[in-house]
């Protein structure tokens, strides 16, 4: 693929045209319209951190609706598929694990940073989200990414595995979505492992309650962000399948898209089960905290009762009144023996009731 970088905007434009199964030398974004509707021709363009001028030129070249361009550069956009009159627009999110030790950028991250254009990435501690806008028109597939980091080489590899250019634009779209859904699976699996590790620390008395609550809150927040991306993917892929049937697309790719839909469905169901697990951990942690508090209160109450016995007895014998055994050694022995007997009886009784 040819590349045209723009250092001012860190812009990279890659593209390739195939005709009759062979690569056409050179690529120019302004020449895409010349190859549209040409038989046995396939067009793929990838815009990495494009400038406003480039997006405007793309809209003019492909006669794109202004609302689709606005969705492409919007600060926050949900996962969706929109079918316009002469093209299809899709928004998906690729997920990658955040490098250990890195800190998510703040809300006011500078423009051009890897996470600036991703509305969820700055809040996720476990992974980063990279939005990919897809324009599908005739025999052309255009991808727009507002932040670098997504490996398009994986897409090319998946595309070749299902037959390459011989299956047209459908194979290319399948390769892209297959990489995205696999990233979703990896992210869900990572959260599943983290949640299992957290479950093992629930009954660890050396774990600080504050640290446990913080980890639970972070995982719960990351899971909420993950659900916004993973769950709608099944509807996106289902819409693509319906369009393929309506347009009588070549049936060779139908098993691949069915398998892709199954993966998206499993990832969505797995995400829902993780939400139940996090909720269970959160509620169990609260229950354990209440149980520990009750245990502490029982112990304090038991010891207070034991300490009250010698206090009461010595207070009684400390009266400045004449009574039997007053100011005698025998009285001292009786009071001491009475304290020991009552204290031991209370201690044994509390131990049997598991208060001490």
DAJOQUI-V601966 format. One record per backbone hydrogen bond with DSSP energy under -0.5 kcal/mol. NH is the residue of the N-H (numbers start at 1). CO is the residue of the C=O. If there is no record, write none. Layout:
BEGIN
nh=(NH & NH)
co=(CO & CO)
END
This chain:
BEGIN
nh=(2 & 4 & 6 & 9 & 10 & 11 & 12 & 14 & 14 & 15 & 16 & 17 & 18 & 19 & 20 & 22 & 24 & 25 & 31 & 32 & 34 & 35 & 35 & 36 & 38 & 41 & 42 & 43 & 44 & 45 & 46 & 47 & 48 & 48 & 49 & 49 & 55 & 56 & 57 & 58 & 59 & 60 & 61 & 62 & 63 & 64 & 68 & 69 & 70 & 71 & 72 & 73 & 74 & 80 & 82 & 84 & 84 & 88 & 89 & 90 & 91 & 92 & 94 & 96 & 98 & 102 & 109 & 113 & 116 & 117 & 118 & 119 & 122 & 123 & 124 & 124 & 128 & 130 & 132 & 133 & 134 & 135 & 136 & 136 & 137 & 137 & 140 & 141 & 142 & 143 & 144 & 145 & 146 & 152 & 154 & 155 & 156 & 157 & 158 & 159 & 160 & 161 & 162 & 163 & 164 & 166 & 167 & 168 & 170 & 171 & 171 & 172 & 173 & 174 & 175 & 176 & 177 & 178 & 179 & 180 & 181 & 182 & 183 & 184 & 185 & 186 & 187 & 188 & 189 & 190 & 191 & 192 & 193 & 194 & 195 & 196 & 197 & 198 & 199 & 200 & 201 & 201 & 202 & 204 & 205 & 207 & 212 & 213 & 214 & 215 & 216 & 217 & 218 & 219 & 220 & 221 & 222 & 223 & 224 & 225 & 226 & 227 & 228 & 229 & 229 & 230 & 231 & 233 & 234 & 235 & 236 & 237 & 238 & 239 & 240 & 241 & 242 & 243 & 244 & 245 & 246 & 247 & 248 & 249 & 253 & 254 & 257 & 258 & 259 & 260 & 261 & 262 & 263 & 264 & 265 & 266 & 267 & 268 & 269 & 270 & 271 & 272 & 273 & 274 & 275 & 276 & 277 & 278 & 279 & 280 & 281 & 282 & 283 & 284 & 285 & 286 & 287 & 288 & 289 & 290 & 291 & 292 & 293 & 294 & 295 & 296 & 297 & 298 & 299 & 300 & 301 & 302 & 303 & 304 & 305 & 306 & 307 & 308 & 309 & 309 & 310 & 311 & 312 & 313 & 314 & 315 & 316 & 317 & 318 & 319 & 321 & 326 & 328 & 332 & 333 & 334 & 335 & 336 & 337 & 338 & 339 & 340 & 341 & 342 & 343 & 344 & 345 & 346 & 347 & 348 & 349 & 350 & 351 & 352 & 353 & 354 & 355 & 356)
co=(15 & 13 & 11 & 6 & 6 & 6 & 48 & 12 & 46 & 2 & 44 & 24 & 42 & 22 & 40 & 19 & 17 & 23 & 28 & 29 & 31 & 31 & 32 & 32 & 35 & 38 & 18 & 139 & 16 & 141 & 14 & 143 & 12 & 46 & 47 & 145 & 51 & 52 & 53 & 54 & 55 & 56 & 57 & 58 & 59 & 59 & 65 & 65 & 66 & 67 & 68 & 69 & 70 & 91 & 89 & 82 & 87 & 136 & 82 & 134 & 80 & 132 & 130 & 128 & 126 & 99 & 106 & 110 & 113 & 113 & 115 & 117 & 118 & 120 & 120 & 121 & 96 & 94 & 92 & 144 & 90 & 142 & 88 & 134 & 135 & 140 & 137 & 43 & 135 & 45 & 133 & 47 & 131 & 150 & 151 & 151 & 152 & 153 & 154 & 155 & 156 & 157 & 158 & 160 & 159 & 163 & 164 & 165 & 167 & 167 & 168 & 168 & 169 & 170 & 171 & 172 & 173 & 174 & 175 & 176 & 177 & 178 & 179 & 180 & 181 & 182 & 183 & 184 & 185 & 186 & 187 & 188 & 189 & 190 & 191 & 192 & 193 & 194 & 195 & 196 & 197 & 198 & 199 & 201 & 203 & 204 & 208 & 209 & 210 & 211 & 212 & 213 & 214 & 215 & 216 & 217 & 218 & 219 & 220 & 221 & 222 & 223 & 224 & 225 & 226 & 226 & 227 & 230 & 231 & 232 & 232 & 233 & 234 & 235 & 236 & 237 & 238 & 239 & 240 & 241 & 242 & 243 & 245 & 244 & 250 & 251 & 253 & 254 & 255 & 256 & 257 & 258 & 259 & 260 & 261 & 262 & 263 & 264 & 265 & 266 & 267 & 268 & 269 & 270 & 271 & 272 & 273 & 274 & 275 & 276 & 277 & 278 & 279 & 280 & 281 & 282 & 283 & 284 & 285 & 286 & 287 & 288 & 289 & 290 & 291 & 292 & 293 & 294 & 295 & 296 & 297 & 298 & 299 & 300 & 301 & 302 & 303 & 304 & 305 & 306 & 306 & 307 & 308 & 309 & 310 & 311 & 312 & 313 & 314 & 316 & 319 & 323 & 325 & 328 & 329 & 330 & 331 & 332 & 333 & 334 & 335 & 336 & 337 & 338 & 339 & 340 & 341 & 342 & 343 & 344 & 345 & 346 & 347 & 348 & 349 & 351 & 350 & 350)
END
